[in-house]
Amino acid sequence: MSLVYLITGLPRLGLDSHPPITRAQFTRRALNNMPEGSGCRDLNLLLLLEDVDATTRRAHQDILGMVPVGEERRKPFSDRPLPAWLSEDRPHHVLMRLWRRHIYQRATSSFLKKWARESLNLAELIAALLCRQEEMNKDAFLTQMEGGFDSTWRMAVSHYEDPDLGLSKRLNFYQHVVEALRLEDFVEMERRLEALRWRTINTCLGLNTFSVEAVLAYYLKLRILERRAARNEELGNAVLEKMLEIDRGAFV
């Protein structure tokens, strides 16, 4: 199958629409039809995110007592060769930074390199502003920013005492993030941040409609839609209650 045929056969995505295809369906179709070479390698770099998610999800489930600890935990999550940093005991946000750095260093696609950098800038601005809201001291903030590879986090650290962290003129989405994080409605807050993530994908992609880059962008957009569609208040409350039980048990 040609790349153009693959792309035209994928259902259209819209930010306010339900995902018309599952991530698993897309992944199978893309891996089976992407041409061999740099495009396929770049897709597999992107798909390492599935392993990052699986690694941290399994760790969280073990903490919550939702799955048994043992042999099951050590099973591989995919057939992809996994980088050494993925096996390290680190929080999800740190593994996400290491994953983006892994992409930036190894990707052939200019879209993927640019997205890795720009999406990290957005994630680090959100993290920095939340740390400031929590009145976190500078040393604790440095710990939160572990794994950064661009200069945004260095700017935020060096200007941590400044009202805008030195980033208001550096990042054109600065004010949009500030306004989103001021919202008391957390669902609406996340929807606005998702819109920024979607816009970042489109900006990095440009007019590369029928290209490997379009396939990579499709995956990133589909993740946003699946995450939005998967929000479940009942399940969220159940997980929160389990966490509170553990927290209460620590003080008994």
C-alpha positions as CSV (number, residue, x, y, z in Angstrom):
1,M,0.0,0.0,0.0
2,S,1.3,3.5,-0.8
3,L,1.8,6.1,1.9
4,V,-0.8,8.3,0.2
5,Y,-3.3,5.4,0.2
6,L,-2.6,4.8,3.9
7,I,-3.2,8.4,4.8
8,T,-6.4,8.8,2.7
9,G,-7.8,5.6,4.2
10,L,-7.5,7.0,7.8
11,P,-10.7,8.6,9.1
12,R,-10.6,12.4,9.7
13,L,-9.8,13.6,13.2
14,G,-11.3,16.6,14.9
15,L,-10.5,18.0,18.3
16,D,-14.1,18.0,19.4
17,S,-15.0,14.7,17.9
18,H,-15.0,11.1,19.3
19,P,-12.0,9.1,18.1
20,P,-13.2,7.3,14.9
21,I,-10.5,4.6,15.2
22,T,-8.7,3.1,18.2
23,R,-5.0,3.7,18.7
24,A,-4.4,-0.1,18.4
25,Q,-6.2,-0.2,15.1
26,F,-4.2,2.8,13.8
27,T,-0.9,1.3,15.0
28,R,-1.5,-2.0,13.3
29,R,-2.5,-0.3,10.0
30,A,0.5,2.1,10.1
31,L,3.1,-0.5,11.0
32,N,1.8,-2.9,8.3
33,N,1.8,-0.2,5.6
34,M,4.6,2.3,6.4
35,P,7.5,2.0,3.9
36,E,10.7,0.5,5.3
37,G,13.3,3.0,6.3
38,S,13.5,6.2,8.3
39,G,9.7,6.7,8.4
40,C,9.1,3.4,10.0
41,R,11.9,3.9,12.4
42,D,10.5,7.3,13.4
43,L,7.1,5.8,14.0
44,N,8.6,3.2,16.3
45,L,10.4,6.0,18.2
46,L,7.0,7.6,18.7
47,L,5.4,4.4,19.7
48,L,7.9,4.1,22.6
49,L,5.4,6.3,24.4
50,E,3.2,3.2,24.7
51,D,6.0,1.5,26.7
52,V,6.5,4.6,28.8
53,D,2.8,4.6,29.7
54,A,2.8,0.9,30.3
55,T,5.8,1.1,32.6
56,T,4.5,3.9,34.8
57,R,0.9,2.5,34.8
58,R,2.2,-0.9,36.0
59,A,4.2,0.8,38.7
60,H,1.2,2.8,39.9
61,Q,-1.0,-0.3,39.9
62,D,1.5,-2.1,42.0
63,I,1.5,0.8,44.5
64,L,-2.3,0.8,44.6
65,G,-2.4,-3.0,45.0
66,M,-4.3,-3.4,41.8
67,V,-2.0,-6.1,40.2
68,P,0.3,-8.6,41.8
69,V,4.0,-7.8,42.0
70,G,6.2,-10.5,40.4
71,E,6.9,-12.2,37.1
72,E,4.0,-10.4,35.4
73,R,5.6,-7.0,35.9
74,R,8.8,-8.1,34.1
75,K,7.1,-9.1,30.9
76,P,8.0,-6.9,27.9
77,F,5.4,-4.4,26.8
78,S,6.2,-4.7,23.1
79,D,8.6,-6.2,20.6
80,R,10.4,-2.9,20.1
81,P,14.0,-2.7,21.4
82,L,13.7,-0.7,24.7
83,P,16.2,2.0,25.7
84,A,18.0,1.5,29.0
85,W,16.4,4.6,30.6
86,L,12.9,3.0,30.3
87,S,13.8,0.4,33.0
88,E,14.9,3.0,35.5
89,D,12.7,3.7,38.5
90,R,11.7,7.3,37.6
91,P,8.4,9.2,37.7
92,H,6.3,9.5,34.5
93,H,7.1,13.1,33.8
94,V,10.8,12.3,33.9
95,L,10.4,9.4,31.6
96,M,8.4,11.6,29.2
97,R,11.3,14.1,29.1
98,L,13.8,11.3,28.4
99,W,11.5,9.9,25.7
100,R,11.3,13.3,24.0
101,R,15.1,13.6,24.2
102,H,15.4,10.1,22.7
103,I,13.2,11.2,19.8
104,Y,15.0,14.5,19.3
105,Q,18.4,12.8,19.1
106,R,17.4,10.0,16.8
107,A,14.5,11.1,14.6
108,T,15.0,11.7,10.9
109,S,11.7,13.6,10.5
110,S,12.1,17.3,11.0
111,F,8.4,17.4,12.2
112,L,9.2,14.9,14.9
113,K,12.3,16.8,16.1
114,K,10.4,20.0,16.2
115,W,7.4,18.5,17.9
116,A,9.7,16.9,20.6
117,R,11.2,20.3,21.3
118,E,8.0,22.4,21.2
119,S,5.8,19.9,23.1
120,L,8.5,19.8,25.8
121,N,8.5,23.6,26.0
122,L,4.7,23.5,26.6
123,A,5.0,20.7,29.2
124,E,7.8,22.4,31.0
125,L,5.9,25.8,31.1
126,I,2.9,24.0,32.6
127,A,5.1,22.3,35.2
128,A,7.0,25.5,36.1
129,L,3.8,27.5,36.6
130,L,2.2,24.7,38.7
131,C,5.3,24.6,40.9
132,R,5.1,28.3,41.4
133,Q,1.4,28.0,42.3
134,E,2.4,25.4,44.9
135,E,5.1,27.8,46.2
136,M,7.7,25.1,45.6
137,N,11.2,26.1,46.5
138,K,13.9,26.2,43.9
139,D,15.6,23.0,44.9
140,A,12.4,21.1,44.7
141,F,11.7,22.7,41.4
142,L,15.0,21.5,40.0
143,T,14.1,18.0,41.0
144,Q,10.8,18.3,39.1
145,M,12.6,19.4,36.0
146,E,14.9,16.4,35.8
147,G,15.5,15.1,32.3
148,G,15.1,18.4,30.4
149,F,17.2,18.9,27.3
150,D,16.1,22.2,25.8
151,S,17.0,25.7,27.3
152,T,13.4,26.5,28.5
153,W,13.9,24.7,31.8
154,R,17.2,26.4,32.3
155,M,15.5,29.8,31.7
156,A,12.8,28.9,34.2
157,V,15.3,27.9,36.8
158,S,17.5,30.9,36.4
159,H,14.4,33.2,36.5
160,Y,12.4,31.2,39.1
161,E,11.8,34.3,41.3
162,D,10.6,36.4,38.4
163,P,6.8,36.7,37.9
164,D,6.9,35.2,34.4
165,L,9.8,32.8,34.9
166,G,11.6,34.7,32.1
167,L,9.3,32.9,29.6
168,S,6.6,35.3,28.6
169,K,8.5,36.6,25.6
170,R,10.2,33.3,24.7
171,L,7.0,31.2,24.4
172,N,4.1,32.6,22.3
173,F,1.6,30.4,24.1
174,Y,2.7,31.7,27.6
175,Q,-0.5,33.7,28.3
176,H,-2.8,30.9,27.1
177,V,-1.2,28.5,29.6
178,V,-1.4,31.1,32.4
179,E,-5.1,31.6,31.7
180,A,-5.9,27.9,31.5
181,L,-4.2,27.2,34.8
182,R,-6.2,29.9,36.6
183,L,-9.4,28.0,35.9
184,E,-11.1,26.2,38.8
185,D,-12.9,23.8,36.4
186,F,-10.2,21.2,35.9
187,V,-12.0,19.6,32.9
188,E,-12.1,22.9,31.1
189,M,-8.5,23.5,32.1
190,E,-7.4,20.3,30.5
191,R,-9.5,20.9,27.4
192,R,-7.7,24.2,26.8
193,L,-4.3,22.6,27.3
194,E,-5.3,19.9,24.9
195,A,-6.2,22.5,22.3
196,L,-2.7,24.0,22.7
197,R,-1.2,20.5,22.2
198,W,-3.3,20.0,19.1
199,R,-2.2,23.4,17.8
200,T,1.4,22.6,18.4
201,I,1.1,19.4,16.3
202,N,-0.5,21.4,13.5
203,T,2.2,24.1,13.6
204,C,5.0,21.6,13.5
205,L,3.4,19.7,10.7
206,G,2.7,22.6,8.4
207,L,1.5,21.6,5.0
208,N,3.0,18.1,4.9
209,T,-0.4,16.5,4.3
210,F,0.6,13.4,2.4
211,S,3.8,12.4,4.1
212,V,5.3,10.3,6.9
213,E,5.0,13.3,9.1
214,A,1.2,13.3,8.6
215,V,1.1,9.7,9.9
216,L,3.2,10.7,12.9
217,A,0.9,13.7,13.6
218,Y,-2.2,11.5,13.3
219,Y,-0.9,9.2,16.1
220,L,-0.3,12.2,18.4
221,K,-3.7,13.7,17.7
222,L,-5.4,10.3,18.2
223,R,-3.8,10.1,21.7
224,I,-5.3,13.4,22.6
225,L,-8.8,12.2,21.5
226,E,-8.5,8.9,23.2
227,R,-7.5,10.5,26.5
228,R,-10.4,13.0,26.2
229,A,-12.9,10.2,25.5
230,A,-11.6,8.0,28.3
231,R,-12.3,10.4,31.1
232,N,-14.6,8.6,33.5
233,E,-15.7,10.3,36.7
234,E,-16.7,7.0,38.4
235,L,-13.4,5.3,37.6
236,G,-11.5,8.4,38.7
237,N,-13.3,8.5,42.0
238,A,-12.6,4.8,42.6
239,V,-8.8,5.3,42.0
240,L,-8.8,8.4,44.2
241,E,-10.5,6.5,47.0
242,K,-8.0,3.7,46.7
243,M,-5.2,6.2,47.0
244,L,-6.8,7.8,50.0
245,E,-7.1,4.4,51.7
246,I,-3.4,3.9,51.2
247,D,-2.6,7.4,52.6
248,R,-4.9,6.8,55.6
249,G,-3.2,3.4,56.2
250,A,0.2,5.1,56.4
251,F,-0.9,7.0,59.4
252,V,-2.7,4.3,61.3
